[in-house]
Amino acid sequence: MRILSNTTSPYARIARIALAEKGFDLSGTRMVNPWADDPALVELNPAARVPTLETDEGLPITESLLILLWLEKKVPEPSLLDGPLDRIVSQAGRAMGVIDAMVHIIIGVMQLDPNWAETRVGLRRRRSIVNGLRGLEADAPVYEGGVPDIAVLTTVVALDYLRLRFKDAPWVEPTPALDALRAKVADRPAYASTVPYV
């Protein structure tokens, strides 16, 4: 098995953390630039997106949440869904909304127009980020040890991506509860080894 990833994608990081927490060896991880149409990536995933996981049988599994679903069935323990399921999935969905909004802004700015973030759609995405983080800050996922659940995982990935891409943005609000949550998992190898960088 190998995973095609890159150093900034929050989606790829979600998959890598989940795989590591489930005990998979990630030494075969290959970093690719999805915008460069890397031949190995395009061959496995015509959408040329990361993460793309290649099973030992050569089957591609794409999309971070589908990889998590596959993982939960393939390796049920430790579960990333242990705890109050509705709450965990609800919080993870809120974090994924924040991630999606940030990624849309970054793609718009990098690929379309440097001022895309100030367009009507860009401002809506910013509102999604701010409101999503406010909701997570007011009702932060709980981590009390062991393998963090998917709500913790996606929230920490969202927070780290925010700090990577929007650290100086004047609209970013303080998130002390989420910072405290991040600090609780920061030293776990799956999190520490996948911190995003440009």
LOVEX-734164 format. One record per residue (C-alpha): x, y, z; residue number from 1. Coordinates in nm, 3 decimals. Layout:
BEGIN
+---------+---------+---------+-----+
!      c1 !      c2 !      c3 ! num !
+---------+---------+---------+-----+
!       X !       Y !       Z ! NUM !
...
+---------+---------+---------+-----+
END
This chain:
BEGIN
+---------+---------+---------+-----+
!      c1 !      c2 !      c3 ! num !
+---------+---------+---------+-----+
!   0.000 !   0.000 !   0.000 !   1 !
!   0.111 !   0.354 !  -0.066 !   2 !
!  -0.048 !   0.694 !  -0.045 !   3 !
!   0.007 !   0.984 !  -0.279 !   4 !
!  -0.003 !   1.305 !  -0.082 !   5 !
!   0.148 !   1.651 !  -0.063 !   6 !
!   0.281 !   1.876 !   0.208 !   7 !
!  -0.011 !   2.120 !   0.229 !   8 !
!  -0.337 !   1.941 !   0.146 !   9 !
!  -0.564 !   1.914 !   0.450 !  10 !
!  -0.752 !   1.630 !   0.281 !  11 !
!  -0.432 !   1.430 !   0.234 !  12 !
!  -0.333 !   1.504 !   0.593 !  13 !
!  -0.664 !   1.370 !   0.722 !  14 !
!  -0.601 !   1.041 !   0.541 !  15 !
!  -0.239 !   1.020 !   0.652 !  16 !
!  -0.325 !   1.081 !   1.017 !  17 !
!  -0.605 !   0.824 !   1.006 !  18 !
!  -0.380 !   0.564 !   0.841 !  19 !
!  -0.105 !   0.624 !   1.097 !  20 !
!  -0.348 !   0.606 !   1.390 !  21 !
!  -0.473 !   0.274 !   1.252 !  22 !
!  -0.117 !   0.140 !   1.248 !  23 !
!  -0.036 !   0.155 !   0.877 !  24 !
!   0.324 !   0.203 !   0.770 !  25 !
!   0.344 !   0.531 !   0.580 !  26 !
!   0.704 !   0.496 !   0.469 !  27 !
!   0.578 !   0.445 !   0.113 !  28 !
!   0.409 !   0.786 !   0.109 !  29 !
!   0.491 !   0.973 !  -0.209 !  30 !
!   0.466 !   1.351 !  -0.220 !  31 !
!   0.328 !   1.483 !  -0.547 !  32 !
!   0.214 !   1.813 !  -0.688 !  33 !
!  -0.146 !   1.759 !  -0.801 !  34 !
!  -0.132 !   2.076 !  -1.013 !  35 !
!   0.158 !   1.933 !  -1.217 !  36 !
!  -0.038 !   1.630 !  -1.338 !  37 !
!   0.210 !   1.386 !  -1.187 !  38 !
!   0.185 !   1.073 !  -1.407 !  39 !
!   0.160 !   0.832 !  -1.113 !  40 !
!  -0.123 !   1.035 !  -0.963 !  41 !
!  -0.314 !   1.077 !  -1.290 !  42 !
!  -0.280 !   0.705 !  -1.364 !  43 !
!  -0.443 !   0.614 !  -1.031 !  44 !
!  -0.682 !   0.906 !  -1.004 !  45 !
!  -0.796 !   1.082 !  -1.323 !  46 !
!  -0.912 !   1.375 !  -1.106 !  47 !
!  -0.542 !   1.420 !  -1.011 !  48 !
!  -0.630 !   1.490 !  -0.648 !  49 !
!  -0.469 !   1.397 !  -0.321 !  50 !
!  -0.504 !   1.188 !  -0.121 !  51 !
!  -0.496 !   0.888 !  -0.347 !  52 !
!  -0.431 !   0.556 !  -0.179 !  53 !
!  -0.314 !   0.255 !  -0.378 !  54 !
!  -0.394 !  -0.078 !  -0.214 !  55 !
!  -0.156 !  -0.373 !  -0.224 !  56 !
!  -0.373 !  -0.506 !  -0.508 !  57 !
!  -0.322 !  -0.185 !  -0.705 !  58 !
!  -0.673 !  -0.047 !  -0.652 !  59 !
!  -0.700 !   0.328 !  -0.609 !  60 !
!  -0.905 !   0.465 !  -0.321 !  61 !
!  -0.962 !   0.839 !  -0.339 !  62 !
!  -1.123 !   1.117 !  -0.134 !  63 !
!  -1.025 !   1.155 !   0.230 !  64 !
!  -1.362 !   1.065 !   0.381 !  65 !
!  -1.395 !   0.756 !   0.160 !  66 !
!  -1.048 !   0.651 !   0.270 !  67 !
!  -1.166 !   0.690 !   0.631 !  68 !
!  -1.475 !   0.482 !   0.559 !  69 !
!  -1.258 !   0.212 !   0.401 !  70 !
!  -1.024 !   0.225 !   0.701 !  71 !
!  -1.305 !   0.188 !   0.954 !  72 !
!  -1.425 !  -0.128 !   0.776 !  73 !
!  -1.077 !  -0.263 !   0.706 !  74 !
!  -0.936 !  -0.199 !   1.055 !  75 !
!  -1.225 !  -0.145 !   1.297 !  76 !
!  -1.000 !  -0.100 !   1.600 !  77 !
!  -0.901 !   0.150 !   1.710 !  78 !
!  -1.212 !   0.324 !   1.583 !  79 !
!  -1.208 !   0.687 !   1.480 !  80 !
!  -1.579 !   0.698 !   1.565 !  81 !
!  -1.573 !   0.584 !   1.928 !  82 !
!  -1.798 !   0.798 !   2.142 !  83 !
!  -2.124 !   0.982 !   2.079 !  84 !
!  -2.154 !   0.915 !   1.705 !  85 !
!  -2.399 !   1.191 !   1.615 !  86 !
!  -2.191 !   1.455 !   1.792 !  87 !
!  -1.862 !   1.330 !   1.648 !  88 !
!  -1.994 !   1.326 !   1.291 !  89 !
!  -2.164 !   1.665 !   1.335 !  90 !
!  -1.844 !   1.828 !   1.461 !  91 !
!  -1.636 !   1.660 !   1.191 !  92 !
!  -1.880 !   1.791 !   0.930 !  93 !
!  -1.842 !   2.144 !   1.064 !  94 !
!  -1.461 !   2.112 !   1.049 !  95 !
!  -1.480 !   1.975 !   0.694 !  96 !
!  -1.690 !   2.278 !   0.595 !  97 !
!  -1.415 !   2.505 !   0.728 !  98 !
!  -1.152 !   2.305 !   0.540 !  99 !
!  -1.351 !   2.313 !   0.215 ! 100 !
!  -1.398 !   2.691 !   0.241 ! 101 !
!  -1.027 !   2.751 !   0.302 ! 102 !
!  -0.925 !   2.527 !   0.013 ! 103 !
!  -1.167 !   2.703 !  -0.222 ! 104 !
!  -1.016 !   3.039 !  -0.132 ! 105 !
!  -0.662 !   2.915 !  -0.182 ! 106 !
!  -0.745 !   2.758 !  -0.519 ! 107 !
!  -0.931 !   3.071 !  -0.629 ! 108 !
!  -0.639 !   3.296 !  -0.535 ! 109 !
!  -0.364 !   3.070 !  -0.672 ! 110 !
!  -0.531 !   2.948 !  -0.989 ! 111 !
!  -0.784 !   3.213 !  -1.090 ! 112 !
!  -0.726 !   3.562 !  -0.956 ! 113 !
!  -0.507 !   3.699 !  -0.675 ! 114 !
!  -0.811 !   3.902 !  -0.561 ! 115 !
!  -1.051 !   3.607 !  -0.569 ! 116 !
!  -1.085 !   3.605 !  -0.188 ! 117 !
!  -1.254 !   3.946 !  -0.209 ! 118 !
!  -1.514 !   3.837 !  -0.463 ! 119 !
!  -1.870 !   3.761 !  -0.358 ! 120 !
!  -1.797 !   3.389 !  -0.349 ! 121 !
!  -1.464 !   3.439 !  -0.174 ! 122 !
!  -1.631 !   3.645 !   0.098 ! 123 !
!  -1.895 !   3.376 !   0.144 ! 124 !
!  -1.620 !   3.119 !   0.189 ! 125 !
!  -1.456 !   3.346 !   0.446 ! 126 !
!  -1.786 !   3.369 !   0.631 ! 127 !
!  -1.804 !   2.988 !   0.630 ! 128 !
!  -1.458 !   2.971 !   0.787 ! 129 !
!  -1.532 !   3.230 !   1.057 ! 130 !
!  -1.873 !   3.090 !   1.149 ! 131 !
!  -1.755 !   2.730 !   1.135 ! 132 !
!  -1.464 !   2.804 !   1.366 ! 133 !
!  -1.690 !   3.000 !   1.601 ! 134 !
!  -1.917 !   2.697 !   1.626 ! 135 !
!  -1.624 !   2.462 !   1.691 ! 136 !
!  -1.475 !   2.702 !   1.945 ! 137 !
!  -1.806 !   2.722 !   2.132 ! 138 !
!  -1.850 !   2.344 !   2.127 ! 139 !
!  -1.502 !   2.201 !   2.081 ! 140 !
!  -1.450 !   1.828 !   2.029 ! 141 !
!  -1.343 !   1.646 !   2.342 ! 142 !
!  -1.017 !   1.455 !   2.367 ! 143 !
!  -0.937 !   1.256 !   2.680 ! 144 !
!  -0.658 !   1.031 !   2.556 ! 145 !
!  -0.621 !   0.734 !   2.326 ! 146 !
!  -0.679 !   0.755 !   1.952 ! 147 !
!  -0.847 !   1.086 !   1.868 ! 148 !
!  -1.183 !   1.057 !   1.693 ! 149 !
!  -1.265 !   1.203 !   1.354 ! 150 !
!  -1.402 !   1.525 !   1.506 ! 151 !
!  -1.072 !   1.591 !   1.682 ! 152 !
!  -0.875 !   1.489 !   1.373 ! 153 !
!  -1.061 !   1.714 !   1.128 ! 154 !
!  -1.073 !   2.008 !   1.371 ! 155 !
!  -0.698 !   1.998 !   1.433 ! 156 !
!  -0.631 !   1.965 !   1.059 ! 157 !
!  -0.858 !   2.266 !   0.994 ! 158 !
!  -0.682 !   2.473 !   1.261 ! 159 !
!  -0.333 !   2.388 !   1.131 ! 160 !
!  -0.436 !   2.467 !   0.773 ! 161 !
!  -0.577 !   2.800 !   0.889 ! 162 !
!  -0.244 !   2.880 !   1.054 ! 163 !
!  -0.056 !   2.778 !   0.739 ! 164 !
!  -0.263 !   2.971 !   0.486 ! 165 !
!  -0.432 !   3.251 !   0.678 ! 166 !
!  -0.209 !   3.319 !   0.982 ! 167 !
!  -0.198 !   3.696 !   0.920 ! 168 !
!  -0.555 !   3.742 !   0.798 ! 169 !
!  -0.723 !   4.018 !   0.999 ! 170 !
!  -1.054 !   3.830 !   1.008 ! 171 !
!  -0.912 !   3.525 !   1.192 ! 172 !
!  -1.047 !   3.521 !   1.547 ! 173 !
!  -0.878 !   3.376 !   1.856 ! 174 !
!  -0.953 !   3.008 !   1.921 ! 175 !
!  -0.826 !   2.927 !   2.271 ! 176 !
!  -1.041 !   2.614 !   2.313 ! 177 !
!  -0.929 !   2.476 !   1.977 ! 178 !
!  -0.568 !   2.568 !   2.049 ! 179 !
!  -0.593 !   2.371 !   2.376 ! 180 !
!  -0.739 !   2.075 !   2.186 ! 181 !
!  -0.457 !   2.090 !   1.931 ! 182 !
!  -0.197 !   2.100 !   2.209 ! 183 !
!  -0.335 !   1.773 !   2.350 ! 184 !
!  -0.264 !   1.582 !   2.028 ! 185 !
!   0.034 !   1.777 !   1.892 ! 186 !
!   0.291 !   1.524 !   2.013 ! 187 !
!   0.114 !   1.220 !   1.875 ! 188 !
!   0.338 !   1.091 !   1.591 ! 189 !
!   0.051 !   1.087 !   1.338 ! 190 !
!  -0.007 !   1.458 !   1.397 ! 191 !
!   0.351 !   1.575 !   1.451 ! 192 !
!   0.484 !   1.405 !   1.139 ! 193 !
!   0.215 !   1.549 !   0.910 ! 194 !
!   0.214 !   1.917 !   1.007 ! 195 !
!   0.160 !   2.106 !   0.679 ! 196 !
!   0.432 !   2.321 !   0.527 ! 197 !
!   0.488 !   2.510 !   0.204 ! 198 !
+---------+---------+---------+-----+
END
